[in-house]
Amino acid sequence: MTTLQASAQNQLRQLVESIERLEEEKKALSGDIRDKYLEAKGLGFDVKIIRQIVRLRKKSQNERQEEESVLEVYMHALGMLSGGMSAEAEAAVDRMIAAE
């Protein structure tokens, strides 16, 4: 085996071992997160809503507003909302039409 091959073999081993350690850490963190949701449930909180809040907090305010507007448009189109649409939802419709 040449020096280069031995070096590449060592690098590969280090990479694989590092990935394995990170996978173990990920598994431990997933367990910790699951425990926190169980704790929230035990305290009487709605875990489904908490998960939704966590997802929403990862997004910018603009992203959230855009999603809410499109959701409102779709719900209005399906007859799930009474009354008119908000100005944001109407702007979302205009943007969708312009994109076509």
JONORVEN-V880355 format. One record per residue. N is the residue number from 1. RES is the residue in one small letter. SS is DSSP state (helix for helix, strand for strand, loop for the rest). PHI is phi in degrees with one decimal (* if undefined). Layout:
# JONORVEN-V880355
N,RES,SS,PHI  N,RES,SS,PHI
This chain:
# JONORVEN-V880355
1,m,loop,*  2,t,loop,-78.5  3,t,helix,-62.6  4,l,helix,-62.7  5,q,helix,-64.8  6,a,helix,-64.2  7,s,helix,-65.7  8,a,helix,-63.4  9,q,helix,-62.6  10,n,helix,-65.5  11,q,helix,-61.2  12,l,helix,-61.0  13,r,helix,-60.3  14,q,helix,-63.6  15,l,helix,-62.8  16,v,helix,-63.0  17,e,helix,-64.9  18,s,helix,-64.6  19,i,helix,-62.1  20,e,helix,-62.2  21,r,helix,-63.5  22,l,helix,-64.5  23,e,helix,-62.6  24,e,helix,-65.6  25,e,helix,-63.2  26,k,helix,-61.4  27,k,helix,-62.8  28,a,helix,-65.9  29,l,helix,-64.5  30,s,helix,-60.6  31,g,helix,-64.0  32,d,helix,-63.5  33,i,helix,-64.5  34,r,helix,-59.4  35,d,helix,-62.2  36,k,helix,-66.1  37,y,helix,-66.0  38,l,helix,-64.3  39,e,helix,-63.3  40,a,helix,-61.3  41,k,helix,-62.8  42,g,helix,-63.5  43,l,loop,-85.7  44,g,loop,96.0  45,f,loop,-83.7  46,d,loop,-83.9  47,v,helix,-64.5  48,k,helix,-59.7  49,i,helix,-69.9  50,i,helix,-61.7  51,r,helix,-60.1  52,q,helix,-65.4  53,i,helix,-63.2  54,v,helix,-59.6  55,r,helix,-62.2  56,l,helix,-65.9  57,r,helix,-68.4  58,k,loop,-76.2  59,k,loop,-100.0  60,s,loop,-74.3  61,q,helix,-61.2  62,n,helix,-63.8  63,e,helix,-61.4  64,r,helix,-62.2  65,q,helix,-62.9  66,e,helix,-62.7  67,e,helix,-61.9  68,e,helix,-63.9  69,s,helix,-65.2  70,v,helix,-64.8  71,l,helix,-59.1  72,e,helix,-61.4  73,v,helix,-60.6  74,y,helix,-63.7  75,m,helix,-64.6  76,h,helix,-63.6  77,a,helix,-63.4  78,l,loop,-91.8  79,g,loop,74.1  80,m,loop,-91.1  81,l,loop,-122.6  82,s,loop,-95.8  83,g,loop,85.0  84,g,loop,-84.5  85,m,loop,-89.6  86,s,loop,-72.1  87,a,helix,-61.5  88,e,helix,-64.4  89,a,helix,-67.2  90,e,helix,-65.7  91,a,helix,-65.4  92,a,helix,-64.8  93,v,helix,-61.5  94,d,helix,-59.8  95,r,helix,-65.6  96,m,helix,-65.3  97,i,helix,-65.7  98,a,helix,-65.2  99,a,helix,-72.5  100,e,loop,-73.3
